[in-house]
Amino acid sequence: MESVTISPKFQVVIPQRIRQTMNLVPGQKVQVIGYGSRIELIPEKKMRDMRGFLKGINTSFEREKDRT
């Protein structure tokens, strides 16, 4: 687990190991979500980079009777 310090301008630096693991680049946008007592940073991806990420997903399911 990594630890960071909040600057007087409320900025944080994402540790190098995390940046490399997640392939983060300068200028990349992230979504900031407050979840309970946590803050989550979720990297945004371009739609073209998302192509095929659901390949192989099981799309068969039982529909509700009023949805036929």
TIRO-2110 file (N, C-alpha, C; in Angstrom, 1 decimal):
// TIRO-2110
0.9, -1.2, 0.0, N, 1, A
0.0, 0.0, 0.0, CA, 1, A
0.9, 1.2, 0.0, C, 1, A
0.5, 2.2, -0.8, N, 2, A
1.3, 3.4, -0.9, CA, 2, A
0.6, 4.5, -0.1, C, 2, A
1.4, 5.5, 0.4, N, 3, A
0.9, 6.6, 1.1, CA, 3, A
1.3, 7.9, 0.4, C, 3, A
0.4, 8.9, 0.4, N, 4, A
0.8, 10.2, -0.2, CA, 4, A
0.4, 11.3, 0.8, C, 4, A
0.9, 12.5, 0.5, N, 5, A
0.6, 13.6, 1.4, CA, 5, A
-0.2, 14.6, 0.5, C, 5, A
-1.2, 15.2, 1.1, N, 6, A
-2.0, 16.2, 0.5, CA, 6, A
-1.2, 17.6, 0.6, C, 6, A
-1.0, 18.3, -0.5, N, 7, A
-0.3, 19.5, -0.4, CA, 7, A
-1.2, 20.6, 0.1, C, 7, A
-0.6, 21.8, 0.4, N, 8, A
-1.5, 22.9, 0.8, CA, 8, A
-2.5, 23.3, -0.3, C, 8, A
-2.3, 23.0, -1.6, N, 9, A
-3.3, 23.2, -2.6, CA, 9, A
-4.2, 22.0, -2.9, C, 9, A
-4.2, 21.1, -1.9, N, 10, A
-5.0, 19.9, -2.0, CA, 10, A
-4.6, 19.0, -3.2, C, 10, A
-3.4, 19.0, -3.5, N, 11, A
-2.9, 18.1, -4.6, CA, 11, A
-2.2, 16.9, -4.0, C, 11, A
-2.2, 15.8, -4.8, N, 12, A
-1.5, 14.6, -4.4, CA, 12, A
-0.7, 14.1, -5.6, C, 12, A
0.4, 13.4, -5.4, N, 13, A
1.2, 12.8, -6.4, CA, 13, A
1.0, 11.3, -6.4, C, 13, A
0.6, 10.8, -7.6, N, 14, A
0.4, 9.3, -7.6, CA, 14, A
1.8, 8.7, -7.7, C, 14, A
2.1, 7.7, -6.8, N, 15, A
3.4, 7.1, -6.8, CA, 15, A
3.8, 6.5, -8.2, C, 15, A
5.1, 6.5, -8.5, N, 16, A
5.6, 6.0, -9.8, CA, 16, A
5.2, 4.6, -10.0, C, 16, A
5.2, 3.7, -9.1, N, 17, A
4.9, 2.3, -9.3, CA, 17, A
3.4, 2.2, -9.7, C, 17, A
2.5, 3.0, -9.1, N, 18, A
1.1, 2.9, -9.5, CA, 18, A
0.9, 3.5, -10.9, C, 18, A
1.6, 4.6, -11.2, N, 19, A
1.5, 5.2, -12.5, CA, 19, A
2.0, 4.3, -13.6, C, 19, A
3.1, 3.6, -13.4, N, 20, A
3.6, 2.6, -14.3, CA, 20, A
2.7, 1.4, -14.5, C, 20, A
2.2, 0.9, -13.4, N, 21, A
1.3, -0.3, -13.4, CA, 21, A
0.0, 0.0, -14.2, C, 21, A
-0.5, 1.2, -14.0, N, 22, A
-1.8, 1.5, -14.6, CA, 22, A
-1.6, 2.3, -15.9, C, 22, A
-0.4, 2.5, -16.4, N, 23, A
-0.1, 3.1, -17.6, CA, 23, A
-0.7, 4.5, -17.7, C, 23, A
-0.6, 5.3, -16.6, N, 24, A
-1.1, 6.6, -16.5, CA, 24, A
-0.1, 7.6, -17.2, C, 24, A
-0.6, 8.6, -17.9, N, 25, A
0.2, 9.6, -18.5, CA, 25, A
-0.1, 11.0, -18.1, C, 25, A
0.8, 11.9, -18.2, N, 26, A
0.5, 13.3, -17.8, CA, 26, A
-0.7, 13.8, -18.7, C, 26, A
-1.6, 14.5, -18.1, N, 27, A
-2.7, 15.1, -18.7, CA, 27, A
-3.9, 14.2, -18.8, C, 27, A
-3.7, 12.9, -18.5, N, 28, A
-4.9, 12.0, -18.5, CA, 28, A
-5.9, 12.4, -17.5, C, 28, A
-7.1, 12.2, -17.8, N, 29, A
-8.2, 12.5, -16.9, CA, 29, A
-8.6, 11.3, -16.1, C, 29, A
-9.0, 11.6, -14.8, N, 30, A
-9.5, 10.5, -13.9, CA, 30, A
-10.8, 11.0, -13.3, C, 30, A
-11.7, 10.0, -13.0, N, 31, A
-12.9, 10.3, -12.3, CA, 31, A
-12.6, 10.2, -10.8, C, 31, A
-13.1, 11.2, -10.0, N, 32, A
-12.9, 11.2, -8.6, CA, 32, A
-14.2, 10.8, -7.9, C, 32, A
-14.2, 9.8, -7.1, N, 33, A
-15.5, 9.3, -6.5, CA, 33, A
-15.2, 9.2, -5.0, C, 33, A
-16.1, 9.9, -4.3, N, 34, A
-16.1, 9.7, -2.8, CA, 34, A
-17.0, 8.5, -2.5, C, 34, A
-16.5, 7.5, -1.8, N, 35, A
-17.3, 6.3, -1.6, CA, 35, A
-17.1, 6.0, -0.1, C, 35, A
-18.1, 6.3, 0.7, N, 36, A
-17.9, 6.1, 2.2, CA, 36, A
-16.8, 7.0, 2.7, C, 36, A
-15.8, 6.4, 3.3, N, 37, A
-14.7, 7.1, 3.8, CA, 37, A
-13.5, 7.0, 2.9, C, 37, A
-13.7, 6.6, 1.6, N, 38, A
-12.6, 6.5, 0.7, CA, 38, A
-12.8, 7.5, -0.4, C, 38, A
-11.6, 7.8, -1.1, N, 39, A
-11.6, 8.6, -2.3, CA, 39, A
-11.0, 7.6, -3.4, C, 39, A
-11.8, 7.4, -4.5, N, 40, A
-11.3, 6.6, -5.5, CA, 40, A
-11.0, 7.4, -6.8, C, 40, A
-9.9, 7.1, -7.4, N, 41, A
-9.5, 7.7, -8.7, CA, 41, A
-9.6, 6.7, -9.8, C, 41, A
-10.5, 6.9, -10.8, N, 42, A
-10.7, 5.9, -11.8, CA, 42, A
-10.2, 6.6, -13.1, C, 42, A
-9.2, 6.0, -13.8, N, 43, A
-8.7, 6.6, -15.1, CA, 43, A
-9.8, 6.5, -16.1, C, 43, A
-10.0, 7.6, -16.9, N, 44, A
-10.9, 7.6, -18.0, CA, 44, A
-10.1, 7.0, -19.2, C, 44, A
-10.9, 6.3, -20.0, N, 45, A
-10.3, 5.7, -21.3, CA, 45, A
-11.1, 6.2, -22.4, C, 45, A
-10.4, 6.4, -23.6, N, 46, A
-11.1, 6.7, -24.8, CA, 46, A
-11.9, 5.6, -25.3, C, 46, A
-13.0, 5.9, -26.0, N, 47, A
-13.9, 4.8, -26.4, CA, 47, A
-13.2, 3.8, -27.4, C, 47, A
-12.3, 4.3, -28.2, N, 48, A
-11.6, 3.4, -29.1, CA, 48, A
-10.7, 2.5, -28.3, C, 48, A
-10.2, 2.8, -27.2, N, 49, A
-9.4, 1.9, -26.4, CA, 49, A
-10.2, 0.9, -25.7, C, 49, A
-11.6, 1.1, -25.6, N, 50, A
-12.5, 0.2, -24.9, CA, 50, A
-12.9, -0.9, -25.9, C, 50, A
-12.7, -0.8, -27.2, N, 51, A
-13.1, -1.7, -28.2, CA, 51, A
-12.7, -3.1, -27.8, C, 51, A
-13.7, -4.0, -27.7, N, 52, A
-13.4, -5.5, -27.5, CA, 52, A
-13.3, -5.9, -26.1, C, 52, A
-13.4, -4.9, -25.1, N, 53, A
-13.2, -5.3, -23.7, CA, 53, A
-14.3, -6.3, -23.2, C, 53, A
-15.4, -6.4, -23.8, N, 54, A
-16.4, -7.3, -23.4, CA, 54, A
-16.5, -8.6, -24.2, C, 54, A
-15.5, -8.8, -25.1, N, 55, A
-15.4, -9.9, -25.9, CA, 55, A
-15.5, -11.2, -25.1, C, 55, A
-16.4, -12.1, -25.5, N, 56, A
-16.6, -13.4, -24.7, CA, 56, A
-17.5, -13.3, -23.6, C, 56, A
-18.2, -12.2, -23.3, N, 57, A
-19.1, -12.1, -22.2, CA, 57, A
-20.3, -12.9, -22.5, C, 57, A
-20.9, -13.5, -21.5, N, 58, A
-22.1, -14.3, -21.7, CA, 58, A
-23.3, -13.4, -21.7, C, 58, A
-24.0, -13.4, -22.9, N, 59, A
-25.1, -12.4, -23.1, CA, 59, A
-26.5, -13.1, -23.0, C, 59, A
-26.4, -14.4, -22.6, N, 60, A
-27.7, -15.1, -22.5, CA, 60, A
-28.2, -15.0, -21.0, C, 60, A
-29.5, -14.6, -20.9, N, 61, A
-30.1, -14.4, -19.6, CA, 61, A
-31.6, -14.5, -19.8, C, 61, A
-32.3, -14.8, -18.7, N, 62, A
-33.7, -15.0, -18.8, CA, 62, A
-34.3, -13.6, -18.6, C, 62, A
-35.1, -13.2, -19.6, N, 63, A
-35.8, -11.9, -19.5, CA, 63, A
-37.0, -12.0, -18.6, C, 63, A
-37.4, -10.8, -18.1, N, 64, A
-38.7, -10.8, -17.3, CA, 64, A
-39.8, -10.9, -18.3, C, 64, A
-40.9, -11.5, -17.8, N, 65, A
-42.1, -11.8, -18.7, CA, 65, A
-42.6, -10.6, -19.4, C, 65, A
-42.6, -9.4, -18.7, N, 66, A
-43.2, -8.2, -19.4, CA, 66, A
-42.2, -7.5, -20.3, C, 66, A
-41.0, -8.1, -20.5, N, 67, A
-40.0, -7.5, -21.4, CA, 67, A
-39.7, -8.3, -22.7, C, 67, A
-40.7, -9.1, -23.1, N, 68, A
-40.5, -9.9, -24.3, CA, 68, A
-40.8, -9.2, -25.6, C, 68, A
END
